[in-house]
Amino acid sequence: MEKFVITNAIRRLRFDASEMTQKDLADLVGVTRQTIVAIEAAKYAPSLELAFRIARVFDRPLEEVFQYGPSPE
């Protein structure tokens, strides 16, 4: 069975948003900076609610921030 993973564009979106820091994003969505680090590195999958909060910060659709597809491995 093919393995699927969640990837994201948070790092690029932060850069495009006046180089927003991980701490800035964390404060805006109510989590720790370490949580944002883990999500960006695909080490942690956010809850659906947190994913929507992150997308809302960037004023982007959820699918533009997070993608779910086959693992590149």
C-alpha positions as CSV (number, residue, x, y, z in Angstrom):
1,M,0.0,0.0,0.0
2,E,1.3,3.4,-1.0
3,K,2.3,5.7,1.9
4,F,0.8,9.2,2.0
5,V,2.2,12.2,3.9
6,I,1.1,15.7,4.8
7,T,3.4,18.5,3.4
8,N,3.1,22.2,3.8
9,A,4.1,25.6,2.4
10,I,4.3,27.3,5.8
11,R,8.0,28.3,5.4
12,R,7.4,30.0,2.0
13,L,4.2,31.7,3.2
14,R,6.0,33.0,6.3
15,F,8.8,34.4,4.1
16,D,6.2,36.0,1.7
17,A,4.5,37.6,4.8
18,S,7.3,40.0,5.5
19,E,9.6,37.2,6.7
20,M,7.3,36.4,9.6
21,T,9.1,34.4,12.3
22,Q,8.0,31.0,13.6
23,K,7.4,32.7,17.0
24,D,5.1,35.3,15.4
25,L,3.1,32.6,13.7
26,A,2.9,30.5,16.8
27,D,1.6,33.5,18.8
28,L,-1.0,34.2,16.2
29,V,-2.4,30.7,16.2
30,G,-1.9,29.9,19.9
31,V,0.8,27.3,20.0
32,T,4.5,27.2,20.8
33,R,7.3,28.0,18.4
34,Q,8.4,24.3,18.7
35,T,5.0,23.2,17.4
36,I,5.4,25.4,14.3
37,V,9.0,24.0,13.8
38,A,7.6,20.4,14.0
39,I,4.8,21.1,11.5
40,E,7.1,22.8,9.0
41,A,9.5,19.9,9.2
42,A,6.6,17.4,8.6
43,K,7.4,15.8,12.0
44,Y,3.9,16.6,13.4
45,A,0.5,16.8,11.7
46,P,-1.6,19.6,13.0
47,S,-5.1,19.2,14.2
48,L,-7.7,20.2,11.6
49,E,-8.6,23.3,13.8
50,L,-4.9,24.3,13.9
51,A,-4.5,23.8,10.2
52,F,-7.5,26.1,9.5
53,R,-6.1,28.7,12.0
54,I,-2.7,28.7,10.2
55,A,-4.4,29.0,6.8
56,R,-6.5,31.9,8.0
57,V,-3.4,33.8,9.2
58,F,-2.1,33.7,5.6
59,D,-5.5,34.3,4.1
60,R,-5.1,31.2,2.0
61,P,-7.3,28.1,1.4
62,L,-6.3,25.1,3.5
63,E,-5.2,23.2,0.3
64,E,-2.7,25.9,-0.5
65,V,-1.1,25.7,2.9
66,F,-1.2,21.9,3.4
67,Q,-1.0,19.1,0.9
68,Y,-1.7,15.4,1.3
69,G,-0.1,13.0,-1.2
70,P,2.1,10.1,-1.9
71,S,5.4,10.0,0.0
72,P,8.4,10.9,-2.3
73,E,10.3,7.9,-0.9
